[in-house]
């Protein structure tokens, strides 16, 4: 029982820590970047509430209390960083790409904010999918519920979160940004694993 409780605590803390550290990472990077740019910060607080709630708050609470008897692999710090750092870098890269888009296509500030919210949420779900694998019934239900909740917020609560209606052109743009985000996520993940392979945490 002691071993099982230790496994549950360590494995669940790793998952929750990855989610929280990811947000801390990209929020810090964006704050530093926009400090030196003559651009408006793309988020307002209520929008961060939506992304944080569905990709950090609710899943970290559920996953922290989940029964977990999986064997502990690796060390906590390295496992947490391998999950959180690539995701934080991907979200930061997504925001930079979106902020550059108005130089090539016409986008309003509200459309830019909406794209940033959607891509931050999507990338957060990439991390959540990674840490929930292998899925069980609880994780599958949780993951599906959070995606539905995120879509509901974007579609039906857009005025509350200061989002715009997704036009066909914006949907097409989201699809392209999603493809880029997947590539960046895989690149940063493999790159971070390579450079930290011989580091003793």
N, C-alpha and C positions, 0 to 999 in steps of 0.2 A: 504493500500500500504506500509506503514511503517513496519507493522508486517511482511508482505510477504518478503520485502527486508531484514529485520533482519534474518528471517529464512533462506533465500537463502545464505546470507553471512556466518552465523554461520555453517550451515550444510556443505557448500562447503569448508570452511576453515578447518573443521574437517577432511574431506576426503583428502585434499591436504597435510595437516600437518601430517597425518598418513603415507603417502607415503614418505615424506621427512625425518621424524623422524626415520622411519624404516631403511633407508639407513645410516643415521648418527649412529644409534645404532649398526648395524652389522659391519660397517666400523671401528668404535671405538673398538669393541670387538676383531675383527680380528687383528687390529693393536697391541693391547695389548698382545694378545696370541702369535702372530708370533715374537714379540719383545723378547720373552723368549724361543723360539723354534729354533732349528738349521735347519729349513725348509725354503724353498724359498716361498715368498708370491705368492699365486696361480694366481693372476690377473696381467695383464698389463693395463695401462690406457685406451687403445682403447677398451678393452673388457668391462670395466666398463661403457664406453660410450654406448655400445649396451644395456646392462641391464637397465641402468639409463634412457635411452631414451624411452624404451617401457613400463617400469613399474613405472616411476616417472615423467619424463619431459612432455611427451605428455598427459598422462591421467590427471595429476594435472592441466595442463593448461585448458583442456576441461571441467573438472569437476568443476573448480573454476568459470567458466562463465556460467554454466548450470542453467537454471531456476529451482528453488527448493522451494516448498511451504510446505515441510513436517514439522510436529511439531518437536520441539527440545526436545530430550530425554536425560536426564542425564546432565553431565557437560562436558565442552570442554576437559579439561585436562584428565579426566578419560576415556572419549570416545577415545581420540587420543592414549593414552597409551595402552588401551585394544586392539587396532588394531595393533599398531606398535611394541610393545615389544615382543609379542609372535612370530611375523614374523621375527624380528631381531634375536631372539634366535634360531629359526628354521634354518635360513640361516647359522648362525654361526655353529650350530650342523652339518648341511649338509657339510660344508667345512671341519670340523674336521674329519668327517667320510671318506670323499673322500681322505684326506691327509693320513689317516691310511691304506687305501686300498692297496697301493703298498707293504705293509708288507705281504699281503696274495695273491695278484695277480700281474701280470706284467703290469705296466702302465708307459708310458713315461710322461715326464713333460708336453708336449703339450696335451696329453690325459687328464691329471689331470686338466689342465687349462680349457679345453673344458667342462669337467664334471662340474666344479665349475661354469662356466658361465651359462650352461643350468639349473642347479639346482637353482641358484640364480634367474634366470628369471622365472622359474616355481613357486618358492615360492613367488616371487613378484606378480605373477598372482593370486595366492591364496588370497593374501591380496586385490588385486584389485577386485577380484570377490566378496569378502566379503563386501567391501565398496560400490560396485555398486548395491548390492542387496537392494531392489527389482529392477529388470532391467526394463528400458523403452527402447524405440526404439533407442535413442541416445546412452545409455550405452551399449546396445547390439551390436550396430554397432561399437562403440569404442573398446569394448573388443575383438570382432572378428578381427578387423583390426590390433590391436596390436599383437595378437597371430600370425596372418599371417606375419606381419612384422618381428617378432622375428624369426620365422621359416625361412623366406626368408634370413635373415641375417646369420643364422647358416649354411644354405645349400649353398647359392649362393655367399655370401660375406665372406666366411670362411678365405680366404687369407688376406682380409682387417683386420679382427678381430683376426687373428692368431689362428684360430681354425682348428681342424683336421676333416677329413671325419668320419662320424659315421659308424663304422663297426657294423655288427650284434651283436658282443659281447658287444660293447659300448651301443647300443640301449637296449639290455637286462639289462645292468647295470643301465642305466638311469631309466628303468621301476622299478627296485628294489629300487633305491634311491628315486624315486617319491612316492612309497608306504610308505617308511620310513618317508619321509617329511610330508605326510598327517597325519600320526600317531603323529609325533612330533608337528605339527602345532595344532592339536586338543588338545593334552596334554598340551602344553604351554598355549593355550588359556583358557582352563578350570582351570588350575592351577593358572594362573594370576588372573582370575576372583575371585577365592576362597580367595586368600590371600589379595585381595584389596576390598573385599565386604564391609567391615566395616570401610574402610578408608574414611575420609571426605577430598576430594580434595579442 
